[in-house]
Amino acid sequence: MINYLTTKNRLLVAILAFILPFSFARAEAKKDGKTISQGWYIGIEGGMPFGFSTFSSFGHDKTHLGWAAGLYGGYRFNSIFSAELSAKYGEMNLSAQDCCVERNYWLGSDGVLYKAGVLGMDSWEYANLKSHVRMGWYGARVNVNLLGLFHQTADSRWDLAVSPHIYAVTTKADIHSIADEAKVMKGSTNWHLGYGADLQVGYQLTSCLKLGIYSGLTRLTGERMDGMPEHLHKNNFVWESGVRLGINLSKKKNKVAETPSVPQKEVLQQEPTSSEYVNQKETVDKAETKVVEQDIKESAKVTFPVIYFTFNSIDIQQNEETKLNAILKTLKENPNMKVTVTGWCDTKGSVAVNKRISRQRAEAVKTWLAKNGIEASRITAIGNGSDDTQDADNARRVETTDNNK
């Protein structure tokens, strides 16, 4: 047993040693990803458990479908790791396996296995009995998203997770006769340590709603969960498959927020910081805003201000709020106007990454306008990738154009 546990521990350490470096690397690179990589979430889950003990859900008479349902809540640390707590209740019916029926086993009213009926004591043939088990699961699991380990799939709406779990499990088994459902023996509540793992596949339906399916095994220690005496079969575990529906409680930071800090490791170019440049940029921004307001009054042809972004970010800066409000005002005063918001990047980084980030910058502006009263159907968001005709500061932008021009 000691050697077995030592081998398991070594295997666990080896797996973690392989996964952890990828996890922290992806935690940095995933900052501009499509999916929410951090935050709290809650959900519901339900499935069909099957029990394996002295009796089994796959008994000699038929297959017995169980049910289970519960709640879970957790925190997503990054695109790979999340941890959660859960509570669940379920019920199962189990009946004798073929081998027990063939050997003509009997259950005495004293809870002991016999090979024939006992004179002077109530006893029942295994073939005529079933065990009704009520179960409760209370515990925790860790989810490791395997798709988050690879650059090509890290931004996917799909995830494929391996989820080790540990539970405190309660079981209470009542023995009934199959023929007339009469209760022949009432069980007591037993506590078990349950451990195992699930395999989960999930899909992000919207920014806050996620649907998934799962399947896994939970091994139970201690007393037999079916309330039958232990003999022949050493199994005592539950196999369950079901559906999960989760809600993200943390929103993507696409709305107005303070200017984000850029990690030093990701800074590939030096940002100008002179007061002369800052004053010049503020003057240009104010002038662009005034042009929009004048155009609204004087002409149907509108020139929208440009929204600029900091290096390696899709978050809208607070000092761009005035220009966004000017665009918002134009769209509200012209309810039939439809626009296209086009995102751009500088030339740093790969073509694929810049194409993705430019689209996300456009989506950030579209989301801001939609949340402030503009119908999303009036706004088309596109990303054009890198712009090598502008310097880096002017390249990181989103431009808005009137589709009616």
N, C-alpha and C positions, 0 to 999 in steps of 0.2 A: 504493500500500500504506500509506504514512504517513497519507494522508487517511482511509483506511478504518479504521485503528486509532484515529485521533483521534476519528472519529465513534462508534466502539464505546465508547471510554472516556467520552465525553460522555454517551452513553446510559446507561451503567452508573452514573455519578455522579448523573444525574437520577433514576434508579430508587431508588438508595439514599437520596437526599435526600427522596424522597417517603415511603419506608417507615420510616426510622429514627425520626422523631417519633412515628408511631403505635406503634412497637415499645416505646419507653420509657414512653409513656402507658399502654399495656396492661400493661406489666410491673408498674406500681403497682396498677392496678385489678384485676388478675388474682389478687391475693394470696389472696382468699377463693374462688377458682374451684374447679370440680369436678375438673379434671384437674391433673396434676402439671406445674407450669410451669417447674420447674428440676430439674436433676440429671443423673446419668450414666445411660446405657443401652447395651445391647449387643443384637445380633441376628444372624440369618442371612437370606440372600436367595438366590434362585435364579430363573433365567429362561431364555428362549430368544433367543439373539442371532442376527441375520442380518447377513452381511457384504456390503459393496458395494465392489468394487475392479475390476481388469481382469476377474476372474471375480466371480460374484455368487451369493448363496444362492438367488436366483431365476434359475436357469440355464435353458438351452435344454431340458434333459432333464426336470427336475422342481424342485420347491421343497425345499431341504435345511434341515431343522430342526437348529439347534445347541442347545447347553446350556451353562449357566454356573451356578456356585454359589460362595458365599463368606461371609465374616464381616464385620460392621461394628460399630463402637462410637463413641459420641460423647457430647456434653454439650448439654443443652437449657438455653439461657440464660433464655428466657422463653417466653411462648405463641406467639411469632412466629419467633424465630431459634434454630437449633441447628446444630452443626458436628460432622462425624464423619470418621473414617478407615475405610478398607475395603480388603480384599484378596480377590481373586476369581480363579477359574480356569475356563476354558471351552474348548470345541472346536466347530469349524464345518466343514462341507463346502461348497465353492463350485465351480460349474462355469461354462463359457463362456456368455456372453450371446448372444442370437439373432443380433445383428449380427456378432459375431465368427465365428460358424459360417457365416453367409451369405457372408462375405468369404474363407472358406477359409484362416484363419490357421493357421500351424504353429509349434510350439515346438522349437527345436533344442537338442541336448544342451549347447550352449555358453550357453544361457539367452537367446538372441536370438530375436526374432520374425521369421518368414519367411512368405512368401505361397505357398510350395510346399515339398514335401519336398526335402531337400538330399542330393545324392549323396555317399556316403562319410561321412555323419554320421547318427547316430541322430536322428530327428525324429518329432514326433507331432502329429497334427491336433488343433486346439483342441476340436473336437466330441467327441473321444474321451477328454478329460482332465478331471480334477477336482482341486481343491486341498484338502487336509486341513490345517486351520489350528488350532494350539494357542495359546491366548492366556492371559496373566496381566495383571490390572489391580491397581495399587497406588497409592492416592491419597487424595484428600480431597474432600468436598463440603460445601456450605452449604445448609441447608434454610430456605426462607422460607414459613411457613404463611400463606396469603392469608386464610383464615377468621379468623385471630387479629387481623386489622386492624380488624374490625368488632365492635361491642359485642354485636350480636344473635347472633353465631356464635362469639364468643371462648371460651365455656364449653362448646361442643359436643364430643361424643366424636369427631366427624369432624374431619379436617384435609385441606386441599388445599394441597400444597407445590410450589413451583418450586425445583429443586435444581441450581444450576450446579456442575460438578465439573471436576477436573483430575487426570489419572492419568499414571503412568509405565506404559507398556504393552509387554509382550514378545509377540512373535509368532514362530512357527516353522511354516513351510508345507512340506509334502511333496506332490509331484505324483504322482498315481496315474492309472492307466487306469480308465475307467469299466467296461469290459467284464469284466476279470478282477481288479481291485483291485491289480494289480501296481504297485510303486513304481518310477517312471521317473526321478525326480529328488528328491534329499534336500535339504531346505532348511537354512538356518542361522538362529540366533536373532537377531532384530532388536529394537532398542529404539525406542520411539516416544513422543512427547509426545501424550497424548490429552486433549482438552477438549470440553466440551459441556454438556448439561443434561438433567435428568429432570423428568417431571411425576409426582407421587406423590399417591395418595389413601389415607388411613389411617383406621382405626377403633379406638378404645380399648375392647377387649373387657372388660378388668378394670382394676383400679388399677395392675397391673404388666405386663399383656400387651397388645400392640398388633399388629394385622394390617393389612397394606397391599399395594397393588399399585403398580407403577411402569412407566413407558415413557419411553425417551429415546434420544438420539443421542450418539455419541462420535466426533469427528473425529480421525484419526491423521495425524501428520506423518511424513516420512521415506519409507523403502522401502515397496513394495507389500506389504500384509499377506498376499496370496495367493501370493507368490513368483513372479508372472508379470511379464514385461517390460511397462513402461508404454507404452501406445499407445492412442489413441482415447479411452479412459475416464480421467478425472482423479479419479474417486471413490476415497476410501480411508477409509471410516467404518463403524461398527457401529451397528445399531439393535437395541435389546434391550427386551423386556417381561418382567415377572416378578412374583414375590410376595416380600414381606418380613414377617418375624415378629420383633418386638422385645420386650425385657424391660426395664422400668424398674428401675434399681438403687436409686433414691431413693424413700423412702416418704413419703406425706402425713403431716404433723405433727399427727395427730389424737390421738396418745397423750400422756401426761403430759409436759409440758416446762416449762421456766422461763417466767415471764411474758413474753410478747413485747412488744417496744417498738413503739409506734405512731408512724409517720412524722408529723412535725409538719404536713406539708401536708394530712394527712387528718384532723387533729383539728378537729372542728367544734364541740366543747363542752369546757368546762373541767372536768377530773376533780377531785373533792374529794380533798385530800391531808392533812387535819388528822389528828393522832394520835387525837383523840376519835372521829372517824368510823371509822377503822381498827379501834380497839379494840371499838367497838360492833358492827361487822360480824363480827369474829372471835367475839365472844360469841354472836351470833345463830347463826352457823354451828355452833358447838359445841353449842348448845342443840338445834338441829335434828337433829344427829347422835345426841344422847342420846335424843330422842323416838323416833327410828327403833328404837334398840336396846331401849327399854322396850316399844314396841308389839309387837316380835317376841315378847317373853316373855309379855306380858299379853293380847294380842288378835290375832286374825287380820287385823284391819283395820290397815293399815300406812300411815303418812305418811312419804313419802320427802323427803329434803332437796333443796333447789333448788341447781342448779349455775349459777353466775354467770360471765359472760364480759366481757372488756374491750371497749372501743369498737372497732368495725370489725375484729373477730377471731373466728375459729372455733376457735382453739387453746385447749385446756383448760389452765387455770392450775394451777401446782403446789399452791397453797394450797387447791384444791378436791379434792385427792386423798383427804382423810379422808372427805368426803361420798360420793365415788364408791365407796370401799371399803365404806361402810355400805350403800349400795344393792347392791353386789356380794354382801355377806354375806347380806342379806335374800333375794336371788334364789337363792343356793346353799342356804339353809336351807328354801326353799319351791320345790322343783323343778318343781311344777306351775303356779307362778304365771307369768302373762304380763302384760307391762306396755306402756304407751305412753309414749314420751318426746316431749315437745312443746317445740319451740324458739320463742323470741320475740326480737324486736328492739325498739330504741327507735324514735322517730318520725323520726329523721334519715334522709335518703336517700329514694330513690324506692320506690314500693310493690313494684315487681318485684324490685328488688335486696334489699329487706328480706325479702320472701317467700323468696328463694333462700337468703340467709344464715341465716334462722331454721331452714330445713330442714337446712342443713349443720351447724348447731350440734347439732341433734338427732342427726344421723348421726354426729357426732364422739363423743357419749356412747354411742350404740349400738355403735360400733366399739371403744371402750375396753372396754365390758363383754364384747363378743364375744371380744376378744383375751385376756381374763382368765377365760375358761371358761364363759361363758353362751351358750347356743345362740342364734344370730341370729334364728331363727324365733320365739323367745319375746318379741322386742322389735319394736315398731312405732314408726317414727320419722316424725313429721310436723312441718311448719313452719307457724305461724300468722301470720307476718309481724310487723307493728308492734303494740305494745300501748300505747295512749294513756291507759290507766287507771293506769299506774305511772310513777314518775319514771325517768329514763334508766338509772340504775344498777340498779334492780330489774327494769327491762324486759328487759335483756339477759340472758336466762336460759334454762335448760331444766328443765322440770318432769316428774317421773315419776309416773305413776298406775297403780294396779292395775286390770287389765281385768276382774277378777272382782268388783269392787265393784258 
